Amino acid sequence: MLVAVIDEDPWAVRSVNGVLRDVGFRTLGFSSPLAALEILVPRRFDVVITEHRMKELSGAQLSSLARERMGDERPGFVLLTRSLLSVEGSERELFDACLAKPFQVMELVAAIEQSVMARPRKSSRPRPATGARWLHGTPKGKTAS
């Protein structure tokens, strides 16, 4: 499964990419939401994980634009935020899953799975299989911020 991680904080991108790779996902990180948007369509990511508050584009704006451009071929969207209370109802509807920071790795994996299942289903496109490594657990205490 190919996952895009988008946050204007390069440390956060490296952190989330690292924990996802540790549990068997393929990832590509972006510190520019605009640059990520240009690559999302041709690369056909399975899931996009994005920060809520960014200067170039908010996570909600990114999700909305990607949905407009990709329609039923869109990836699943997971929102990361410091506080779920800061995400308005109309913004929340643009995401298949939302997580408050900090979170446990298995919470992130569950959000990825939820977002994959929420994507529009086309009969010609099978659901991507997740990496099997995470099924066996991760080291205790491993978290991402």
C-alpha positions, -999 to +999 in steps of 0.1 A: +000+000+000+014+034-010+009+062+016+016+099+011+026+118+043+021+156+040+032+181+067+051+214+064+073+202+093+100+180+077+106+163+111+070+153+114+071+138+078+102+118+087+087+106+119+054+094+104+072+079+073+096+060+096+069+044+118+048+034+088+078+018+070+086+000+102+052-017+100+053-025+063+039+004+044+055+021+014+056+059+019+065+091+002+067+123+022+061+159+013+068+191+032+048+211+006+011+204+002+011+221-032+039+199-045+021+169-031-011+178-048+006+177-082+020+142-076-011+127-059-030+123-092-005+105-114+010+084-086-024+070-074-017+068-037-039+045-016-040+068+014-030+104+021-021+114+057-020+152+061-016+177+089-046+200+096-028+234+100-004+242+071+004+276+055+003+267+018-029+247+020-048+234+050-054+197+052-090+203+044-082+224+013-058+197+001-084+170+005-111+190-012-088+198-042-077+162-045-113+150-044-123+175-071-094+163-094-096+126-087-133+119-081-139+082-074-103+074-080-093+095-049-072+080-021-083+076+014-076+107+036-064+107+072-062+140+091-036+146+119-042+174+143-032+186+177-068+189+187-099+172+172-119+202+186-102+225+161-116+205+131-150+219+121-178+196+110-176+206+073-138+200+074-142+167+091-164+154+063-134+157+039-115+130+058-121+093+062-104+093+096-090+119+120-063+114+147-052+137+175-015+140+181+003+123+198-010+089+187+000+052+189+012+035+158-017+010+158-041+039+160-025+053+128-027+019+111-064+016+121-071+050+106-053+040+074-075+009+072-106+029+079-097+054+051-091+026+026-125+010+034-143+044+031-130+051-004-155+049-033-155+014-046-151+007-083-155-029-094-123-027-116-101-015-087-095-040-059-088-029-024-050-027-018-036-052+007-018-038+037+016-049+047+015-081+067+042-070+091+019-047+112-004-076+119+022-091+142+024-059+163+050-032+168+075-026+195+058-015+227+056+022+232+063+031+196+044+063+188+044+090+162+038+127+167 
